[in-house]
Amino acid sequence: MKQRREILETIKRIWIALVYGVMSAVGINMFLMHANSYSSGLLGLSQLLQTVFMLFHIHVSMSFLMAIFNIPLFIFAWRVFGIRYILFSGLAVLANIIFLAVIPKVSLVTEPLTNTLVGASLIGMSVGWCFNNGFTTGGVDILVTYCQKRFHQNVGVFANIINGFILLGAVIFFGPGRIVYSLIGMLVTNGLMDYMYVSQTDVSVTIYTKHAEKLIRPLQGFAHGATLLHGIGTYTGEPTDIILVVTPRGQLAFIKKLVKSLDPEGFISIQRSDVELGKYRHYSM
């Protein structure tokens, strides 16, 4: 049963990586490029460099630039996250590179703002899905993921900092007129990326149980730990243990499964939580 779930999860990740490749390529080739709008992250940087090279009559494909830029970043990801992590990220990048070269650069609409919004939305949603399933889309998303897990900030915050450099380059080479739609598109992409990436949302979990001894040992190996309180039920007057856990929503399934299997009568309360200060992991990356 466990092996079957792992196979299904692998197939799901492969499918999402391919969907990202198609959606991001469509967003670039059929929408953003027709609005002179630059995407966020490494896609936007590749767009910008390709346009700059064309000023000097040097034609370089985006697929080539994406492949070159991703090599050192994947070496970093392999050292930090491990080989399993970069397998799906590598597939997402490979799919993106292939579909950027295959999907035609046709214009479906003429209005620049519409092109920007649709293209940015396609990229933002597909990137968020990849993050939500435990892998990145390569490029600066690798650094963004590292920073999100290391410093615990929403991925969009770091992405906006990186995108600032892309906008600055656009101003230097093409003047301020070209950055308006790019800025709108970047905000849409990063907003949707954060919205789709529900795993980064923190939640505070309160477990009410009369069998804390069964739950404590498994929770000792949980990355975010737990706090045990002893209470008394006001209605029954019986002792009741309270276990408090703060965790990203993406790891909530582990706690639910644990309580359901070890204490079916346990009660779980979940609230959204914002971690403002300090670390709540047992170990660093």
C-alpha positions as CSV (number, residue, x, y, z in Angstrom):
1,M,0.0,0.0,0.0
2,K,2.8,2.4,0.9
3,Q,4.7,1.6,-2.3
4,R,1.5,2.2,-4.3
5,R,1.1,5.7,-2.7
6,E,4.7,6.5,-3.4
7,I,4.3,5.5,-7.1
8,L,1.1,7.6,-7.4
9,E,2.9,10.6,-5.7
10,T,5.8,10.2,-8.2
11,I,3.5,10.2,-11.2
12,K,1.7,13.2,-9.8
13,R,4.9,15.2,-9.4
14,I,6.0,14.2,-13.0
15,W,2.7,15.4,-14.3
16,I,2.9,18.7,-12.5
17,A,6.5,19.3,-13.7
18,L,5.3,18.8,-17.3
19,V,2.2,21.0,-16.8
20,Y,4.6,23.7,-15.5
21,G,6.7,23.4,-18.6
22,V,3.7,23.9,-20.8
23,M,2.0,26.7,-18.9
24,S,5.2,28.7,-18.4
25,A,6.2,28.4,-22.1
26,V,2.7,29.4,-23.2
27,G,2.8,32.3,-20.8
28,I,6.1,33.6,-22.3
29,N,5.7,32.8,-26.0
30,M,2.0,33.6,-26.4
31,F,1.5,36.4,-24.0
32,L,4.3,38.1,-22.1
33,M,6.6,38.6,-25.1
34,H,3.8,40.3,-27.1
35,A,3.4,42.9,-24.3
36,N,7.2,43.5,-24.0
37,S,6.7,42.3,-20.4
38,Y,9.4,40.5,-18.5
39,S,8.5,37.5,-16.3
40,S,9.9,37.0,-12.8
41,G,13.0,35.1,-11.8
42,L,15.2,33.3,-14.2
43,L,12.6,33.4,-17.0
44,G,12.5,37.2,-16.8
45,L,16.3,37.4,-16.7
46,S,16.6,35.2,-19.8
47,Q,14.0,37.4,-21.6
48,L,15.9,40.5,-20.7
49,L,19.3,39.1,-21.8
50,Q,17.9,37.8,-25.0
51,T,16.5,41.3,-25.8
52,V,19.8,42.9,-24.9
53,F,21.7,40.6,-27.1
54,M,19.4,41.4,-30.0
55,L,20.4,45.0,-29.7
56,F,23.9,43.9,-30.7
57,H,22.5,41.6,-33.4
58,I,23.3,38.5,-31.3
59,H,20.6,35.9,-31.4
60,V,20.5,33.6,-28.4
61,S,17.5,31.4,-27.6
62,M,15.8,31.5,-24.2
63,S,16.1,27.7,-24.0
64,F,19.9,28.0,-24.2
65,L,20.1,30.8,-21.6
66,M,17.8,28.8,-19.2
67,A,20.0,25.7,-19.6
68,I,23.2,27.6,-18.9
69,F,22.0,29.6,-15.9
70,N,20.5,26.5,-14.2
71,I,23.7,24.4,-14.1
72,P,25.3,26.2,-11.0
73,L,22.0,26.5,-9.3
74,F,21.3,22.8,-9.6
75,I,24.7,22.0,-8.2
76,F,23.8,24.2,-5.2
77,A,20.4,22.4,-4.9
78,W,22.0,19.0,-5.0
79,R,24.3,20.0,-2.2
80,V,21.6,21.5,0.0
81,F,18.4,19.5,-0.8
82,G,19.8,16.2,-2.1
83,I,19.4,14.3,-5.4
84,R,15.8,13.3,-4.9
85,Y,14.8,17.0,-4.6
86,I,16.4,18.1,-7.9
87,L,15.1,15.2,-10.0
88,F,11.6,16.7,-10.3
89,S,13.0,20.2,-10.4
90,G,15.3,19.1,-13.3
91,L,12.3,17.6,-15.1
92,A,10.4,20.9,-14.7
93,V,13.3,22.9,-16.1
94,L,13.8,20.4,-18.9
95,A,10.1,20.6,-19.8
96,N,10.3,24.3,-19.7
97,I,13.3,24.5,-22.0
98,I,11.8,22.1,-24.5
99,F,8.4,23.7,-24.6
100,L,9.9,27.2,-24.9
101,A,11.6,26.0,-28.1
102,V,8.5,24.0,-29.4
103,I,5.5,26.2,-28.6
104,P,5.1,28.9,-31.4
105,K,5.4,32.6,-30.6
106,V,1.9,33.5,-31.8
107,S,-0.2,36.4,-30.5
108,L,-3.6,35.4,-29.2
109,V,-4.6,38.9,-28.0
110,T,-3.3,42.3,-28.9
111,E,-4.0,44.3,-25.6
112,P,-0.7,44.5,-23.6
113,L,-2.4,44.4,-20.2
114,T,-4.4,41.3,-21.0
115,N,-1.2,39.6,-22.3
116,T,0.6,40.5,-19.1
117,L,-2.1,39.4,-16.8
118,V,-2.8,36.0,-18.5
119,G,0.9,35.2,-19.0
120,A,1.8,36.1,-15.4
121,S,-1.1,34.1,-14.1
122,L,-0.1,31.0,-16.0
123,I,3.4,31.2,-14.7
124,G,2.5,32.0,-11.1
125,M,-0.1,29.2,-10.8
126,S,2.2,26.6,-12.3
127,V,5.2,27.6,-10.1
128,G,3.0,27.5,-7.0
129,W,1.8,24.0,-7.8
130,C,5.4,22.8,-8.1
131,F,6.4,24.4,-4.8
132,N,3.3,22.8,-3.2
133,N,4.5,19.3,-4.3
134,G,7.9,19.6,-2.9
135,F,10.1,20.8,-5.7
136,T,11.0,24.0,-7.5
137,T,11.0,25.1,-11.1
138,G,14.8,25.6,-11.1
139,G,16.5,29.0,-11.5
140,V,16.2,31.4,-8.6
141,D,13.3,29.4,-7.2
142,I,16.0,27.2,-5.8
143,L,17.4,30.1,-3.8
144,V,13.9,31.3,-3.0
145,T,13.0,28.0,-1.5
146,Y,16.2,27.8,0.5
147,C,15.6,31.3,1.9
148,Q,12.0,30.5,2.7
149,K,12.9,27.4,4.7
150,R,16.0,29.0,6.2
151,F,14.5,32.3,7.2
152,H,10.8,31.5,7.1
153,Q,9.5,34.2,4.8
154,N,6.9,33.9,2.1
155,V,8.5,33.0,-1.3
156,G,7.1,36.2,-2.9
157,V,9.1,38.4,-0.6
158,F,12.5,37.1,-1.9
159,A,11.2,36.8,-5.5
160,N,10.3,40.6,-5.5
161,I,13.9,41.5,-4.4
162,I,15.3,39.4,-7.3
163,N,12.8,40.9,-9.7
164,G,13.9,44.4,-8.7
165,F,17.3,43.7,-10.4
166,I,15.5,42.6,-13.6
167,L,13.4,45.9,-13.7
168,L,16.6,47.9,-13.0
169,G,18.2,46.3,-16.1
170,A,15.1,47.0,-18.2
171,V,15.3,50.7,-17.2
172,I,19.0,50.9,-18.0
173,F,18.8,49.4,-21.5
174,F,15.3,50.4,-22.6
175,G,14.1,53.2,-20.4
176,P,11.3,53.3,-17.8
177,G,8.4,52.9,-20.3
178,R,8.9,49.1,-20.6
179,I,8.8,48.2,-16.9
180,V,5.2,49.1,-16.2
181,Y,3.7,45.9,-17.5
182,S,6.6,43.9,-16.2
183,L,6.0,45.2,-12.7
184,I,2.3,44.3,-12.9
185,G,3.1,40.9,-14.2
186,M,5.7,40.2,-11.5
187,L,3.3,41.2,-8.8
188,V,0.6,38.9,-10.2
189,T,3.0,36.0,-10.6
190,N,4.4,36.3,-7.1
191,G,0.9,36.8,-5.6
192,L,-0.5,33.7,-7.3
193,M,2.7,31.8,-6.4
194,D,2.2,32.6,-2.7
195,Y,-1.5,31.9,-2.9
196,M,-1.1,28.5,-4.6
197,Y,1.8,27.6,-2.3
198,V,-0.3,26.7,0.7
199,S,2.4,24.5,2.3
200,Q,4.3,27.6,3.4
201,T,1.4,28.9,5.6
202,D,2.0,28.3,9.3
203,V,-0.7,26.8,11.5
204,S,-1.0,26.4,15.3
205,V,-2.3,22.9,16.2
206,T,-3.8,22.1,19.6
207,I,-4.3,18.5,20.4
208,Y,-6.6,17.5,23.3
209,T,-5.9,13.9,24.4
210,K,-6.0,11.5,27.3
211,H,-3.2,9.4,25.8
212,A,-0.4,11.9,25.5
213,E,2.2,9.2,26.2
214,K,1.3,7.6,22.9
215,L,1.8,10.8,20.9
216,I,4.9,12.3,22.6
217,R,7.5,9.8,21.3
218,P,6.5,10.2,17.6
219,L,6.4,13.9,18.0
220,Q,9.9,14.0,19.4
221,G,11.2,13.2,15.9
222,F,9.0,15.9,14.3
223,A,11.0,18.8,12.9
224,H,9.0,21.4,14.7
225,G,8.6,19.7,18.1
226,A,5.7,20.1,20.5
227,T,4.8,21.5,23.9
228,L,2.9,19.4,26.4
229,L,0.5,21.0,28.9
230,H,-1.6,19.2,31.6
231,G,-5.1,20.4,32.2
232,I,-8.4,19.4,33.7
233,G,-11.7,19.2,31.8
234,T,-14.2,21.6,33.3
235,Y,-17.2,19.4,32.5
236,T,-15.9,16.0,33.6
237,G,-13.2,17.1,36.0
238,E,-10.9,14.5,34.5
239,P,-7.2,15.1,33.6
240,T,-6.7,16.1,30.0
241,D,-3.4,16.6,28.2
242,I,-2.9,19.4,25.7
243,I,-0.2,19.3,23.0
244,L,0.7,22.4,21.1
245,V,2.5,22.3,17.8
246,V,3.3,25.1,15.3
247,T,4.0,23.8,11.8
248,P,3.7,24.7,8.1
249,R,0.4,23.6,6.7
250,G,2.1,21.3,4.3
251,Q,3.2,19.1,7.2
252,L,-0.2,19.1,8.9
253,A,-1.1,15.7,7.4
254,F,1.5,14.0,9.5
255,I,0.0,15.2,12.7
256,K,-3.6,14.3,11.7
257,K,-2.5,10.8,10.7
258,L,-0.6,10.4,13.9
259,V,-3.5,11.4,16.2
260,K,-6.0,9.4,14.2
261,S,-3.9,6.2,14.4
262,L,-2.8,6.5,18.0
263,D,-5.7,8.3,19.7
264,P,-8.9,8.1,17.6
265,E,-10.8,10.0,20.3
266,G,-8.3,12.8,20.4
267,F,-9.5,16.3,19.4
268,I,-7.6,18.6,17.1
269,S,-8.0,22.4,16.7
270,I,-6.2,24.3,14.0
271,Q,-5.7,28.0,13.6
272,R,-3.5,30.0,11.2
273,S,-0.4,31.3,12.9
274,D,2.2,33.9,11.9
275,V,5.7,33.1,13.2
276,E,7.2,36.6,13.8
277,L,10.3,35.9,15.9
278,G,12.7,33.0,16.6
279,K,13.0,29.5,15.1
280,Y,10.6,26.7,15.6
281,R,12.6,23.9,14.0
282,H,14.8,21.4,15.9
283,Y,17.5,21.7,13.3
284,S,18.7,24.0,10.5
285,M,19.0,23.1,6.9
